[in-house]
Amino acid sequence: MPAKKKSVKTLRCPTCGMLVRAQDEDFPFCSDRCRKIDLGKWAMGVYKISSPVLDPEVLEDLGGLTGGHRKGSDDE
Ligand SMILES: [Zn+2]
């Protein structure tokens, strides 16, 4: 292993893959634009995860519980 060199820490922009320096204003993104694109992706992902009850089968099940057949009504 070579001796430790004093190097600038760099990362690749998660959005476009460009090298970004740690001292950069928009680190770890190369620009404000890429940061916003990544945040947008995140927001969409979170939205998807946080709405699991939009399953048609689940909605049908809930409808069956509230409407229609009622037990305990002796109307003879
Ligand atoms: Zn970028």
N, CA, C, O and the ligand as a Tripos MOL2 file, in Angstrom:
@<TRIPOS>MOLECULE
protein
  305   303    77     0     0
PROTEIN
NO_CHARGES

@<TRIPOS>ATOM
      1 N           0.8280   -1.2240    0.0000 N.3       1 MET1
      2 CA          0.0000    0.0000    0.0000 C.3       1 MET1
      3 C           0.8560    1.2660    0.0000 C.2       1 MET1
      4 O           1.7980    1.3690    0.7860 O.2       1 MET1
      5 N           0.5630    2.1720   -0.8170 N.am      2 PRO2
      6 CA          1.3330    3.4330   -0.8640 C.3       2 PRO2
      7 C           1.0550    4.3040    0.3440 C.2       2 PRO2
      8 O           0.0170    4.1760    0.9950 O.2       2 PRO2
      9 N           1.9770    5.1750    0.6310 N.am      3 ALA3
     10 CA          1.8330    6.0790    1.7590 C.3       3 ALA3
     11 C           0.6000    6.9720    1.5740 C.2       3 ALA3
     12 O           0.1680    7.2700    0.4600 O.2       3 ALA3
     13 N           0.0710    7.3710    2.7010 N.am      4 LYS4
     14 CA         -1.1450    8.1970    2.6400 C.3       4 LYS4
     15 C          -0.8440    9.5430    1.9840 C.2       4 LYS4
     16 O           0.0920   10.2550    2.3500 O.2       4 LYS4
     17 N          -1.6560    9.8430    1.0300 N.am      5 LYS5
     18 CA         -1.4750   11.1330    0.3440 C.3       5 LYS5
     19 C          -2.5770   12.0740    0.7720 C.2       5 LYS5
     20 O          -3.7190   11.6790    1.0110 O.2       5 LYS5
     21 N          -2.2030   13.2990    0.8580 N.am      6 LYS6
     22 CA         -3.2230   14.2930    1.1900 C.3       6 LYS6
     23 C          -4.0180   14.5980   -0.0810 C.2       6 LYS6
     24 O          -3.5970   15.3860   -0.9280 O.2       6 LYS6
     25 N          -5.1530   13.9640   -0.1820 N.am      7 SER7
     26 CA         -5.9130   14.1590   -1.4160 C.3       7 SER7
     27 C          -7.2800   14.7510   -1.1170 C.2       7 SER7
     28 O          -7.8060   14.6430   -0.0100 O.2       7 SER7
     29 N          -7.8180   15.3590   -2.1140 N.am      8 VAL8
     30 CA         -9.1490   15.9490   -1.9580 C.3       8 VAL8
     31 C         -10.1650   14.8330   -2.0570 C.2       8 VAL8
     32 O         -10.1200   14.0140   -2.9750 O.2       8 VAL8
     33 N         -11.0580   14.8070   -1.1310 N.am      9 LYS9
     34 CA        -12.0850   13.7760   -1.1380 C.3       9 LYS9
     35 C         -13.0930   14.0540   -2.2560 C.2       9 LYS9
     36 O         -13.6420   15.1490   -2.3760 O.2       9 LYS9
     37 N         -13.3070   13.0450   -3.0440 N.am     10 THR10
     38 CA        -14.2560   13.2240   -4.1340 C.3      10 THR10
     39 C         -15.2850   12.1030   -4.1280 C.2      10 THR10
     40 O         -15.0160   10.9830   -3.6930 O.2      10 THR10
     41 N         -16.4270   12.4260   -4.6060 N.am     11 LEU11
     42 CA        -17.5000   11.4500   -4.7740 C.3      11 LEU11
     43 C         -18.1130   11.6720   -6.1380 C.2      11 LEU11
     44 O         -17.9510   12.7260   -6.7520 O.2      11 LEU11
     45 N         -18.8110   10.6710   -6.5930 N.am     12 ARG12
     46 CA        -19.5060   10.8670   -7.8570 C.3      12 ARG12
     47 C         -20.9290   11.3500   -7.5900 C.2      12 ARG12
     48 O         -21.6110   10.8600   -6.6900 O.2      12 ARG12
     49 N         -21.3470   12.2990   -8.3750 N.am     13 CYS13
     50 CA        -22.7020   12.8270   -8.2500 C.3      13 CYS13
     51 C         -23.6920   11.6860   -8.4610 C.2      13 CYS13
     52 O         -23.6410   11.0200   -9.4940 O.2      13 CYS13
     53 N         -24.5890   11.4450   -7.5100 N.am     14 PRO14
     54 CA        -25.5410   10.3430   -7.6280 C.3      14 PRO14
     55 C         -26.4700   10.4770   -8.8350 C.2      14 PRO14
     56 O         -27.0350    9.4920   -9.3110 O.2      14 PRO14
     57 N         -26.6140   11.6900   -9.3110 N.am     15 THR15
     58 CA        -27.5380   11.9170  -10.4150 C.3      15 THR15
     59 C         -26.8800   11.7090  -11.7730 C.2      15 THR15
     60 O         -27.4100   10.9830  -12.6140 O.2      15 THR15
     61 N         -25.7250   12.3420  -11.9950 N.am     16 CYS16
     62 CA        -25.1210   12.2820  -13.3230 C.3      16 CYS16
     63 C         -23.7800   11.5630  -13.3360 C.2      16 CYS16
     64 O         -23.2470   11.2940  -14.4120 O.2      16 CYS16
     65 N         -23.2180   11.2430  -12.1710 N.am     17 GLY17
     66 CA        -21.9690   10.4880  -12.1360 C.3      17 GLY17
     67 C         -20.7150   11.3350  -12.2670 C.2      17 GLY17
     68 O         -19.6210   10.7830  -12.3840 O.2      17 GLY17
     69 N         -20.8340   12.6240  -12.2520 N.am     18 MET18
     70 CA        -19.6720   13.4970  -12.3460 C.3      18 MET18
     71 C         -18.9320   13.5270  -11.0150 C.2      18 MET18
     72 O         -19.5380   13.4010   -9.9510 O.2      18 MET18
     73 N         -17.6120   13.6960  -11.0890 N.am     19 LEU19
     74 CA        -16.8300   13.7780   -9.8490 C.3      19 LEU19
     75 C         -17.1000   15.1010   -9.1390 C.2      19 LEU19
     76 O         -17.0920   16.1700   -9.7490 O.2      19 LEU19
     77 N         -17.3400   14.9970   -7.8310 N.am     20 VAL20
     78 CA        -17.6190   16.2010   -7.0450 C.3      20 VAL20
     79 C         -16.6510   16.2370   -5.8720 C.2      20 VAL20
     80 O         -16.4210   15.2120   -5.2300 O.2      20 VAL20
     81 N         -16.0920   17.3800   -5.5910 N.am     21 ARG21
     82 CA        -15.1830   17.5150   -4.4490 C.3      21 ARG21
     83 C         -15.9670   17.8050   -3.1760 C.2      21 ARG21
     84 O         -17.0060   18.4650   -3.2050 O.2      21 ARG21
     85 N         -15.4490   17.2990   -2.0550 N.am     22 ALA22
     86 CA        -16.1340   17.4510   -0.7720 C.3      22 ALA22
     87 C         -16.3330   18.9140   -0.4070 C.2      22 ALA22
     88 O         -17.2660   19.2640    0.3150 O.2      22 ALA22
     89 N         -15.4470   19.7620   -0.9110 N.am     23 GLN23
     90 CA        -15.5450   21.1840   -0.5610 C.3      23 GLN23
     91 C         -16.5580   21.9140   -1.4330 C.2      23 GLN23
     92 O         -16.8250   23.1020   -1.2540 O.2      23 GLN23
     93 N         -17.1040   21.1770   -2.3650 N.am     24 ASP24
     94 CA        -18.0570   21.8120   -3.2650 C.3      24 ASP24
     95 C         -19.3290   22.2070   -2.5300 C.2      24 ASP24
     96 O         -19.7590   21.5460   -1.5840 O.2      24 ASP24
     97 N         -19.9060   23.2820   -2.9820 N.am     25 GLU25
     98 CA        -21.0920   23.8470   -2.3340 C.3      25 GLU25
     99 C         -22.2590   22.8580   -2.3440 C.2      25 GLU25
    100 O         -23.0220   22.7660   -1.3820 O.2      25 GLU25
    101 N         -22.3780   22.1350   -3.4300 N.am     26 ASP26
    102 CA        -23.5290   21.2430   -3.5810 C.3      26 ASP26
    103 C         -23.1880   19.7740   -3.3360 C.2      26 ASP26
    104 O         -23.9740   18.8860   -3.6660 O.2      26 ASP26
    105 N         -22.0110   19.5210   -2.7560 N.am     27 PHE27
    106 CA        -21.5920   18.1650   -2.4310 C.3      27 PHE27
    107 C         -22.6980   17.4240   -1.6810 C.2      27 PHE27
    108 O         -23.3100   18.0460   -0.8120 O.2      27 PHE27
    109 N         -23.0050   16.1680   -1.9350 N.am     28 PRO28
    110 CA        -22.3240   15.2970   -2.8970 C.3      28 PRO28
    111 C         -22.8430   15.4160   -4.3350 C.2      28 PRO28
    112 O         -22.5460   14.5640   -5.1720 O.2      28 PRO28
    113 N         -23.5870   16.4290   -4.6120 N.am     29 PHE29
    114 CA        -24.0620   16.6200   -5.9800 C.3      29 PHE29
    115 C         -23.1710   17.6190   -6.6930 C.2      29 PHE29
    116 O         -22.5230   18.4530   -6.0600 O.2      29 PHE29
    117 N         -23.1420   17.5300   -8.0160 N.am     30 CYS30
    118 CA        -22.2700   18.4220   -8.7680 C.3      30 CYS30
    119 C         -22.9180   19.7850   -8.9110 C.2      30 CYS30
    120 O         -22.2290   20.7780   -9.1460 O.2      30 CYS30
    121 N         -24.2100   19.8460   -8.7760 N.am     31 SER31
    122 CA        -24.8990   21.1240   -8.9380 C.3      31 SER31
    123 C         -26.2410   21.0860   -8.2190 C.2      31 SER31
    124 O         -26.7360   20.0290   -7.8280 O.2      31 SER31
    125 N         -26.8010   22.2560   -8.0620 N.am     32 ASP32
    126 CA        -28.1010   22.3520   -7.3970 C.3      32 ASP32
    127 C         -29.1620   21.6070   -8.1960 C.2      32 ASP32
    128 O         -30.1040   21.0440   -7.6390 O.2      32 ASP32
    129 N         -28.9860   21.6170   -9.5130 N.am     33 ARG33
    130 CA        -29.9530   20.9460  -10.3820 C.3      33 ARG33
    131 C         -29.9750   19.4440  -10.0990 C.2      33 ARG33
    132 O         -31.0380   18.8380   -9.9710 O.2      33 ARG33
    133 N         -28.7690   18.8520  -10.0020 N.am     34 CYS34
    134 CA        -28.6940   17.4140   -9.7550 C.3      34 CYS34
    135 C         -29.2520   17.0810   -8.3770 C.2      34 CYS34
    136 O         -29.8740   16.0340   -8.1980 O.2      34 CYS34
    137 N         -29.0380   17.9520   -7.4120 N.am     35 ARG35
    138 CA        -29.5620   17.7240   -6.0720 C.3      35 ARG35
    139 C         -31.0920   17.6790   -6.1160 C.2      35 ARG35
    140 O         -31.7180   16.8200   -5.4940 O.2      35 ARG35
    141 N         -31.6700   18.6030   -6.8480 N.am     36 LYS36
    142 CA        -33.1310   18.6510   -6.9250 C.3      36 LYS36
    143 C         -33.6910   17.4340   -7.6560 C.2      36 LYS36
    144 O         -34.7480   16.9150   -7.2980 O.2      36 LYS36
    145 N         -32.9750   16.9860   -8.6800 N.am     37 ILE37
    146 CA        -33.4200   15.7940   -9.4030 C.3      37 ILE37
    147 C         -33.4350   14.5960   -8.4670 C.2      37 ILE37
    148 O         -34.3760   13.8020   -8.4650 O.2      37 ILE37
    149 N         -32.3630   14.4780   -7.6610 N.am     38 ASP38
    150 CA        -32.2730   13.3470   -6.7420 C.3      38 ASP38
    151 C         -33.3500   13.4300   -5.6710 C.2      38 ASP38
    152 O         -33.9540   12.4180   -5.3140 O.2      38 ASP38
    153 N         -33.5910   14.6220   -5.1620 N.am     39 LEU39
    154 CA        -34.6390   14.7950   -4.1440 C.3      39 LEU39
    155 C         -36.0020   14.4370   -4.7230 C.2      39 LEU39
    156 O         -36.8450   13.8550   -4.0410 O.2      39 LEU39
    157 N         -36.2070   14.7880   -5.9810 N.am     40 GLY40
    158 CA        -37.4640   14.4490   -6.6410 C.3      40 GLY40
    159 C         -37.6680   12.9530   -6.7180 C.2      40 GLY40
    160 O         -38.7680   12.4530   -6.4840 O.2      40 GLY40
    161 N         -36.5990   12.2370   -7.0470 N.am     41 LYS41
    162 CA        -36.6820   10.7720   -7.1020 C.3      41 LYS41
    163 C         -37.0540   10.2260   -5.7380 C.2      41 LYS41
    164 O         -37.8880    9.3300   -5.6110 O.2      41 LYS41
    165 N         -36.4160   10.7870   -4.7190 N.am     42 TRP42
    166 CA        -36.6560   10.3420   -3.3460 C.3      42 TRP42
    167 C         -38.1170   10.5630   -2.9640 C.2      42 TRP42
    168 O         -38.7710    9.6720   -2.4210 O.2      42 TRP42
    169 N         -38.6100   11.7420   -3.2500 N.am     43 ALA43
    170 CA        -39.9840   12.0780   -2.8910 C.3      43 ALA43
    171 C         -40.9510   11.0960   -3.5410 C.2      43 ALA43
    172 O         -41.9210   10.6620   -2.9200 O.2      43 ALA43
    173 N         -40.6820   10.7560   -4.7760 N.am     44 MET44
    174 CA        -41.5530    9.8160   -5.4650 C.3      44 MET44
    175 C         -41.4950    8.4400   -4.8090 C.2      44 MET44
    176 O         -42.5170    7.7740   -4.6520 O.2      44 MET44
    177 N         -40.2860    8.0210   -4.4290 N.am     45 GLY45
    178 CA        -40.1280    6.7190   -3.7880 C.3      45 GLY45
    179 C         -40.8480    6.6700   -2.4590 C.2      45 GLY45
    180 O         -41.5140    5.6850   -2.1430 O.2      45 GLY45
    181 N         -40.7160    7.7320   -1.6780 N.am     46 VAL46
    182 CA        -41.3620    7.7910   -0.3710 C.3      46 VAL46
    183 C         -42.8710    7.7640   -0.5440 C.2      46 VAL46
    184 O         -43.5830    7.0990    0.2080 O.2      46 VAL46
    185 N         -43.3420    8.4850   -1.5310 N.am     47 TYR47
    186 CA        -44.7880    8.5360   -1.7740 C.3      47 TYR47
    187 C         -45.3260    7.1430   -2.0840 C.2      47 TYR47
    188 O         -46.3890    6.7500   -1.6040 O.2      47 TYR47
    189 N         -44.5720    6.4070   -2.8950 N.am     48 LYS48
    190 CA        -44.9880    5.0450   -3.2520 C.3      48 LYS48
    191 C         -45.0760    4.1560   -2.0260 C.2      48 LYS48
    192 O         -46.0390    3.4090   -1.8500 O.2      48 LYS48
    193 N         -44.0330    4.2480   -1.1590 N.am     49 ILE49
    194 CA        -43.9600    3.3710   -0.0030 C.3      49 ILE49
    195 C         -45.0490    3.7070    1.0090 C.2      49 ILE49
    196 O         -45.5920    2.8140    1.6590 O.2      49 ILE49
    197 N         -45.3710    4.9910    1.1440 N.am     50 SER50
    198 CA        -46.2840    5.3990    2.2040 C.3      50 SER50
    199 C         -47.7600    5.2600    1.8270 C.2      50 SER50
    200 O         -48.6320    5.6610    2.5980 O.2      50 SER50
    201 N         -48.0500    4.7010    0.6560 N.am     51 SER51
    202 CA        -49.4570    4.5160    0.3080 C.3      51 SER51
    203 C         -49.7220    3.0640   -0.0940 C.2      51 SER51
    204 O         -49.9650    2.7720   -1.2650 O.2      51 SER51
    205 N         -49.6720    2.1550    0.8910 N.am     52 PRO52
    206 CA        -49.8360    0.7370    0.5750 C.3      52 PRO52
    207 C         -51.2970    0.2950    0.5230 C.2      52 PRO52
    208 O         -51.5810   -0.8320    0.1190 O.2      52 PRO52
    209 N         -52.2120    1.1500    0.9170 N.am     53 VAL53
    210 CA        -53.6230    0.7390    1.0160 C.3      53 VAL53
    211 C         -54.3650    0.9680   -0.3000 C.2      53 VAL53
    212 O         -55.5820    0.8000   -0.3790 O.2      53 VAL53
    213 N         -53.6010    1.3590   -1.3440 N.am     54 LEU54
    214 CA        -54.2760    1.5700   -2.6160 C.3      54 LEU54
    215 C         -54.3460    0.2790   -3.4330 C.2      54 LEU54
    216 O         -54.3470    0.3070   -4.6640 O.2      54 LEU54
    217 N         -54.4050   -0.8310   -2.7380 N.am     55 ASP55
    218 CA        -54.5350   -2.1190   -3.3910 C.3      55 ASP55
    219 C         -56.0210   -2.3950   -3.6320 C.2      55 ASP55
    220 O         -56.8020   -2.3550   -2.6810 O.2      55 ASP55
    221 N         -56.4280   -2.6670   -4.8480 N.am     56 PRO56
    222 CA        -57.8560   -2.8860   -5.1260 C.3      56 PRO56
    223 C         -58.4650   -3.9860   -4.2740 C.2      56 PRO56
    224 O         -59.6210   -3.8870   -3.8630 O.2      56 PRO56
    225 N         -57.7050   -5.0200   -4.0100 N.am     57 GLU57
    226 CA        -58.2440   -6.1230   -3.2040 C.3      57 GLU57
    227 C         -58.5390   -5.6720   -1.7850 C.2      57 GLU57
    228 O         -59.5520   -6.0540   -1.1990 O.2      57 GLU57
    229 N         -57.6390   -4.8490   -1.2310 N.am     58 VAL58
    230 CA        -57.8380   -4.3470    0.1340 C.3      58 VAL58
    231 C         -59.0670   -3.4550    0.1840 C.2      58 VAL58
    232 O         -59.8600   -3.5350    1.1220 O.2      58 VAL58
    233 N         -59.2250   -2.6180   -0.8090 N.am     59 LEU59
    234 CA        -60.3740   -1.7260   -0.8460 C.3      59 LEU59
    235 C         -61.6680   -2.5280   -0.9560 C.2      59 LEU59
    236 O         -62.6710   -2.1800   -0.3330 O.2      59 LEU59
    237 N         -61.6480   -3.5880   -1.7370 N.am     60 GLU60
    238 CA        -62.8190   -4.4370   -1.8820 C.3      60 GLU60
    239 C         -63.1870   -5.0720   -0.5420 C.2      60 GLU60
    240 O         -64.3560   -5.1510   -0.1640 O.2      60 GLU60
    241 N         -62.1550   -5.5180    0.1540 N.am     61 ASP61
    242 CA        -62.3470   -6.1460    1.4480 C.3      61 ASP61
    243 C         -63.0050   -5.1790    2.4220 C.2      61 ASP61
    244 O         -63.9250   -5.5540    3.1480 O.2      61 ASP61
    245 N         -62.5430   -3.9580    2.4380 N.am     62 LEU62
    246 CA        -63.1110   -2.9480    3.3270 C.3      62 LEU62
    247 C         -64.5640   -2.6720    2.9600 C.2      62 LEU62
    248 O         -65.4050   -2.4860    3.8400 O.2      62 LEU62
    249 N         -64.8580   -2.6440    1.6770 N.am     63 GLY63
    250 CA        -66.2250   -2.4130    1.2250 C.3      63 GLY63
    251 C         -67.1440   -3.5350    1.6680 C.2      63 GLY63
    252 O         -68.2930   -3.2830    2.0290 O.2      63 GLY63
    253 N         -66.6620   -4.7610    1.6480 N.am     64 GLY64
    254 CA        -67.4530   -5.9160    2.0600 C.3      64 GLY64
    255 C         -67.7700   -5.8750    3.5390 C.2      64 GLY64
    256 O         -68.8040   -6.3900    3.9640 O.2      64 GLY64
    257 N         -66.9060   -5.2760    4.3210 N.am     65 LEU65
    258 CA        -67.1290   -5.2210    5.7570 C.3      65 LEU65
    259 C         -68.1910   -4.1860    6.1250 C.2      65 LEU65
    260 O         -68.9500   -4.3760    7.0760 O.2      65 LEU65
    261 N         -68.2380   -3.1000    5.3730 N.am     66 THR66
    262 CA        -69.1330   -2.0130    5.7650 C.3      66 THR66
    263 C         -70.4950   -2.1060    5.0780 C.2      66 THR66
    264 O         -71.5200   -1.8180    5.6970 O.2      66 THR66
    265 N         -70.5140   -2.4990    3.8300 N.am     67 GLY67
    266 CA        -71.7920   -2.4990    3.1160 C.3      67 GLY67
    267 C         -72.3540   -3.9010    2.9540 C.2      67 GLY67
    268 O         -71.6530   -4.8900    3.1690 O.2      67 GLY67
    269 N         -73.6320   -3.9800    2.5700 N.am     68 GLY68
    270 CA        -74.2390   -5.2680    2.2360 C.3      68 GLY68
    271 C         -74.7410   -6.0370    3.4310 C.2      68 GLY68
    272 O         -75.4910   -5.5210    4.2590 O.2      68 GLY68
    273 N         -74.3110   -7.2860    3.5060 N.am     69 HIS69
    274 CA        -74.8770   -8.2130    4.4700 C.3      69 HIS69
    275 C         -74.6880   -7.7510    5.9230 C.2      69 HIS69
    276 O         -73.5760   -7.4170    6.3320 O.2      69 HIS69
    277 N         -75.7450   -7.7370    6.6710 N.am     70 ARG70
    278 CA        -75.6680   -7.3260    8.0750 C.3      70 ARG70
    279 C         -76.1370   -8.4790    8.9470 C.2      70 ARG70
    280 O         -77.1680   -9.1000    8.6900 O.2      70 ARG70
    281 N         -75.3590   -8.7490    9.9790 N.am     71 LYS71
    282 CA        -75.7440   -9.8360   10.8820 C.3      71 LYS71
    283 C         -76.4620   -9.2620   12.1000 C.2      71 LYS71
    284 O         -76.1120   -8.1720   12.5540 O.2      71 LYS71
    285 N         -77.4240   -9.9430   12.6230 N.am     72 GLY72
    286 CA        -78.0800   -9.5260   13.8650 C.3      72 GLY72
    287 C         -79.3560   -8.7390   13.6350 C.2      72 GLY72
    288 O         -79.9380   -8.2270   14.5920 O.2      72 GLY72
    289 N         -79.8080   -8.6290   12.3940 N.am     73 SER73
    290 CA        -81.0490   -7.9000   12.1760 C.3      73 SER73
    291 C         -82.1750   -8.8980   11.9100 C.2      73 SER73
    292 O         -82.3290   -9.3910   10.7930 O.2      73 SER73
    293 N         -82.9530   -9.1870   12.9430 N.am     74 ASP74
    294 CA        -84.0630  -10.1220   12.7040 C.3      74 ASP74
    295 C         -85.3220   -9.3620   12.3230 C.2      74 ASP74
    296 O         -86.0950   -8.9040   13.1630 O.2      74 ASP74
    297 N         -85.4810   -9.2560   11.0360 N.am     75 ASP75
    298 CA        -86.6230   -8.5520   10.4850 C.3      75 ASP75
    299 C         -87.5150   -9.5510    9.7810 C.2      75 ASP75
    300 O         -87.5510   -9.5870    8.5510 O.2      75 ASP75
    301 N         -88.2360  -10.3600   10.5350 N.am     76 GLU76
    302 CA        -89.0100  -11.4320    9.8970 C.3      76 GLU76
    303 C         -90.4690  -11.0830    9.6990 C.2      76 GLU76
    304 O         -91.2330  -11.8930    9.1750 O.2      76 GLU76
    305 ZN        -24.6300   15.8530  -11.3170 Zn       77 ZN77
@<TRIPOS>BOND
     1     1     2 1
     2     2     3 1
     3     3     4 2
     4     3     5 am
     5     5     6 1
     6     6     7 1
     7     7     8 2
     8     7     9 am
     9     9    10 1
    10    10    11 1
    11    11    12 2
    12    11    13 am
    13    13    14 1
    14    14    15 1
    15    15    16 2
    16    15    17 am
    17    17    18 1
    18    18    19 1
    19    19    20 2
    20    19    21 am
    21    21    22 1
    22    22    23 1
    23    23    24 2
    24    23    25 am
    25    25    26 1
    26    26    27 1
    27    27    28 2
    28    27    29 am
    29    29    30 1
    30    30    31 1
    31    31    32 2
    32    31    33 am
    33    33    34 1
    34    34    35 1
    35    35    36 2
    36    35    37 am
    37    37    38 1
    38    38    39 1
    39    39    40 2
    40    39    41 am
    41    41    42 1
    42    42    43 1
    43    43    44 2
    44    43    45 am
    45    45    46 1
    46    46    47 1
    47    47    48 2
    48    47    49 am
    49    49    50 1
    50    50    51 1
    51    51    52 2
    52    51    53 am
    53    53    54 1
    54    54    55 1
    55    55    56 2
    56    55    57 am
    57    57    58 1
    58    58    59 1
    59    59    60 2
    60    59    61 am
    61    61    62 1
    62    62    63 1
    63    63    64 2
    64    63    65 am
    65    65    66 1
    66    66    67 1
    67    67    68 2
    68    67    69 am
    69    69    70 1
    70    70    71 1
    71    71    72 2
    72    71    73 am
    73    73    74 1
    74    74    75 1
    75    75    76 2
    76    75    77 am
    77    77    78 1
    78    78    79 1
    79    79    80 2
    80    79    81 am
    81    81    82 1
    82    82    83 1
    83    83    84 2
    84    83    85 am
    85    85    86 1
    86    86    87 1
    87    87    88 2
    88    87    89 am
    89    89    90 1
    90    90    91 1
    91    91    92 2
    92    91    93 am
    93    93    94 1
    94    94    95 1
    95    95    96 2
    96    95    97 am
    97    97    98 1
    98    98    99 1
    99    99   100 2
   100    99   101 am
   101   101   102 1
   102   102   103 1
   103   103   104 2
   104   103   105 am
   105   105   106 1
   106   106   107 1
   107   107   108 2
   108   107   109 am
   109   109   110 1
   110   110   111 1
   111   111   112 2
   112   111   113 am
   113   113   114 1
   114   114   115 1
   115   115   116 2
   116   115   117 am
   117   117   118 1
   118   118   119 1
   119   119   120 2
   120   119   121 am
   121   121   122 1
   122   122   123 1
   123   123   124 2
   124   123   125 am
   125   125   126 1
   126   126   127 1
   127   127   128 2
   128   127   129 am
   129   129   130 1
   130   130   131 1
   131   131   132 2
   132   131   133 am
   133   133   134 1
   134   134   135 1
   135   135   136 2
   136   135   137 am
   137   137   138 1
   138   138   139 1
   139   139   140 2
   140   139   141 am
   141   141   142 1
   142   142   143 1
   143   143   144 2
   144   143   145 am
   145   145   146 1
   146   146   147 1
   147   147   148 2
   148   147   149 am
   149   149   150 1
   150   150   151 1
   151   151   152 2
   152   151   153 am
   153   153   154 1
   154   154   155 1
   155   155   156 2
   156   155   157 am
   157   157   158 1
   158   158   159 1
   159   159   160 2
   160   159   161 am
   161   161   162 1
   162   162   163 1
   163   163   164 2
   164   163   165 am
   165   165   166 1
   166   166   167 1
   167   167   168 2
   168   167   169 am
   169   169   170 1
   170   170   171 1
   171   171   172 2
   172   171   173 am
   173   173   174 1
   174   174   175 1
   175   175   176 2
   176   175   177 am
   177   177   178 1
   178   178   179 1
   179   179   180 2
   180   179   181 am
   181   181   182 1
   182   182   183 1
   183   183   184 2
   184   183   185 am
   185   185   186 1
   186   186   187 1
   187   187   188 2
   188   187   189 am
   189   189   190 1
   190   190   191 1
   191   191   192 2
   192   191   193 am
   193   193   194 1
   194   194   195 1
   195   195   196 2
   196   195   197 am
   197   197   198 1
   198   198   199 1
   199   199   200 2
   200   199   201 am
   201   201   202 1
   202   202   203 1
   203   203   204 2
   204   203   205 am
   205   205   206 1
   206   206   207 1
   207   207   208 2
   208   207   209 am
   209   209   210 1
   210   210   211 1
   211   211   212 2
   212   211   213 am
   213   213   214 1
   214   214   215 1
   215   215   216 2
   216   215   217 am
   217   217   218 1
   218   218   219 1
   219   219   220 2
   220   219   221 am
   221   221   222 1
   222   222   223 1
   223   223   224 2
   224   223   225 am
   225   225   226 1
   226   226   227 1
   227   227   228 2
   228   227   229 am
   229   229   230 1
   230   230   231 1
   231   231   232 2
   232   231   233 am
   233   233   234 1
   234   234   235 1
   235   235   236 2
   236   235   237 am
   237   237   238 1
   238   238   239 1
   239   239   240 2
   240   239   241 am
   241   241   242 1
   242   242   243 1
   243   243   244 2
   244   243   245 am
   245   245   246 1
   246   246   247 1
   247   247   248 2
   248   247   249 am
   249   249   250 1
   250   250   251 1
   251   251   252 2
   252   251   253 am
   253   253   254 1
   254   254   255 1
   255   255   256 2
   256   255   257 am
   257   257   258 1
   258   258   259 1
   259   259   260 2
   260   259   261 am
   261   261   262 1
   262   262   263 1
   263   263   264 2
   264   263   265 am
   265   265   266 1
   266   266   267 1
   267   267   268 2
   268   267   269 am
   269   269   270 1
   270   270   271 1
   271   271   272 2
   272   271   273 am
   273   273   274 1
   274   274   275 1
   275   275   276 2
   276   275   277 am
   277   277   278 1
   278   278   279 1
   279   279   280 2
   280   279   281 am
   281   281   282 1
   282   282   283 1
   283   283   284 2
   284   283   285 am
   285   285   286 1
   286   286   287 1
   287   287   288 2
   288   287   289 am
   289   289   290 1
   290   290   291 1
   291   291   292 2
   292   291   293 am
   293   293   294 1
   294   294   295 1
   295   295   296 2
   296   295   297 am
   297   297   298 1
   298   298   299 1
   299   299   300 2
   300   299   301 am
   301   301   302 1
   302   302   303 1
   303   303   304 2
@<TRIPOS>SUBSTRUCTURE
     1 MET1         2 RESIDUE 1 A MET
     2 PRO2         6 RESIDUE 1 A PRO
     3 ALA3        10 RESIDUE 1 A ALA
     4 LYS4        14 RESIDUE 1 A LYS
     5 LYS5        18 RESIDUE 1 A LYS
     6 LYS6        22 RESIDUE 1 A LYS
     7 SER7        26 RESIDUE 1 A SER
     8 VAL8        30 RESIDUE 1 A VAL
     9 LYS9        34 RESIDUE 1 A LYS
    10 THR10       38 RESIDUE 1 A THR
    11 LEU11       42 RESIDUE 1 A LEU
    12 ARG12       46 RESIDUE 1 A ARG
    13 CYS13       50 RESIDUE 1 A CYS
    14 PRO14       54 RESIDUE 1 A PRO
    15 THR15       58 RESIDUE 1 A THR
    16 CYS16       62 RESIDUE 1 A CYS
    17 GLY17       66 RESIDUE 1 A GLY
    18 MET18       70 RESIDUE 1 A MET
    19 LEU19       74 RESIDUE 1 A LEU
    20 VAL20       78 RESIDUE 1 A VAL
    21 ARG21       82 RESIDUE 1 A ARG
    22 ALA22       86 RESIDUE 1 A ALA
    23 GLN23       90 RESIDUE 1 A GLN
    24 ASP24       94 RESIDUE 1 A ASP
    25 GLU25       98 RESIDUE 1 A GLU
    26 ASP26      102 RESIDUE 1 A ASP
    27 PHE27      106 RESIDUE 1 A PHE
    28 PRO28      110 RESIDUE 1 A PRO
    29 PHE29      114 RESIDUE 1 A PHE
    30 CYS30      118 RESIDUE 1 A CYS
    31 SER31      122 RESIDUE 1 A SER
    32 ASP32      126 RESIDUE 1 A ASP
    33 ARG33      130 RESIDUE 1 A ARG
    34 CYS34      134 RESIDUE 1 A CYS
    35 ARG35      138 RESIDUE 1 A ARG
    36 LYS36      142 RESIDUE 1 A LYS
    37 ILE37      146 RESIDUE 1 A ILE
    38 ASP38      150 RESIDUE 1 A ASP
    39 LEU39      154 RESIDUE 1 A LEU
    40 GLY40      158 RESIDUE 1 A GLY
    41 LYS41      162 RESIDUE 1 A LYS
    42 TRP42      166 RESIDUE 1 A TRP
    43 ALA43      170 RESIDUE 1 A ALA
    44 MET44      174 RESIDUE 1 A MET
    45 GLY45      178 RESIDUE 1 A GLY
    46 VAL46      182 RESIDUE 1 A VAL
    47 TYR47      186 RESIDUE 1 A TYR
    48 LYS48      190 RESIDUE 1 A LYS
    49 ILE49      194 RESIDUE 1 A ILE
    50 SER50      198 RESIDUE 1 A SER
    51 SER51      202 RESIDUE 1 A SER
    52 PRO52      206 RESIDUE 1 A PRO
    53 VAL53      210 RESIDUE 1 A VAL
    54 LEU54      214 RESIDUE 1 A LEU
    55 ASP55      218 RESIDUE 1 A ASP
    56 PRO56      222 RESIDUE 1 A PRO
    57 GLU57      226 RESIDUE 1 A GLU
    58 VAL58      230 RESIDUE 1 A VAL
    59 LEU59      234 RESIDUE 1 A LEU
    60 GLU60      238 RESIDUE 1 A GLU
    61 ASP61      242 RESIDUE 1 A ASP
    62 LEU62      246 RESIDUE 1 A LEU
    63 GLY63      250 RESIDUE 1 A GLY
    64 GLY64      254 RESIDUE 1 A GLY
    65 LEU65      258 RESIDUE 1 A LEU
    66 THR66      262 RESIDUE 1 A THR
    67 GLY67      266 RESIDUE 1 A GLY
    68 GLY68      270 RESIDUE 1 A GLY
    69 HIS69      274 RESIDUE 1 A HIS
    70 ARG70      278 RESIDUE 1 A ARG
    71 LYS71      282 RESIDUE 1 A LYS
    72 GLY72      286 RESIDUE 1 A GLY
    73 SER73      290 RESIDUE 1 A SER
    74 ASP74      294 RESIDUE 1 A ASP
    75 ASP75      298 RESIDUE 1 A ASP
    76 GLU76      302 RESIDUE 1 A GLU
    77 ZN77       305 GROUP 0 **** ****
